[in-house]
Amino acid sequence: MASAGLTAQAVADLVGGRLLGDGGVVLHTVRPLDRAGPEALSLAVSARYAEQLRESLAGAVLVPEALAEAGGPATRIIVRDPYAALVRAMGALSPPAGIVTGIDATARIGDGCVLGAGVAVGPFTVLGRDVRLGDRCQVAEGVSLGDGVTVGEDTVVGPRVVCYRGSRIGRRVVLKAGAVIGGDGFGYRQDAGEHRRIPHVGLCIIGDDVEI
């Protein structure tokens, strides 16, 4: 998806690189060398990609010092680690959509819930009793958080996630769409010729900075 754009000079400033060529080239997206056009930023990490670099139509490329004078796009940004620089540039070229805070009118909030500052609770989400959401949590549509679930600050809970009763989610966690947290395990024991389900009575605890 194309962005509002950054100039090559702005990208160089962002990644701490040395600019060669036209700093006014406006870049809107990121593409591989062989599919990049004049509005795209690309990269070449080593001499192995020198031929593709020479043939590329990219508006600008991130390259190591060894490729500073190689052929190809005239506008290039010399960096120590092109991959790391590209990751930073991608974040600026494709910023996340703005977050609309607040509680959707269709959400159901149980008794005793405590919601931090700047939280977002999406449509048809259900929070059980005594759920706690830390500051700036984002809870998408159709989520179910059982009684006593706690969610740390800056955590993102994707669409249709289910967190069973008592689950504890840390800070800056990302639970992607459809994840199930704290559900019973699949455990049975044969007793007197019958399969008997083993009770699962513990809690699911997820630490900080986890993605599921």
Buried (B, 14 or more C-beta within 10 A) or exposed (E): EEBEEBBBBBBBBBBEBEBBBBBEBBBBBBBEBEEBEBBBBBBBBEEEBBBBBEEBBBBBBBBBEEBEEBEBBEBBBBBEEBEEBBEBBBEBBEEEEEEEEEBBEEBEBBEEBEBBEBBBBBEBBBBBBBBBBBBBBBBBBBBBBBBBBBBBBBBBBBBBBBBBBBBBBBBBBBBEEEBBBBEEEEEEEEEEEEEEEEEEEEEBEBEEEBEE
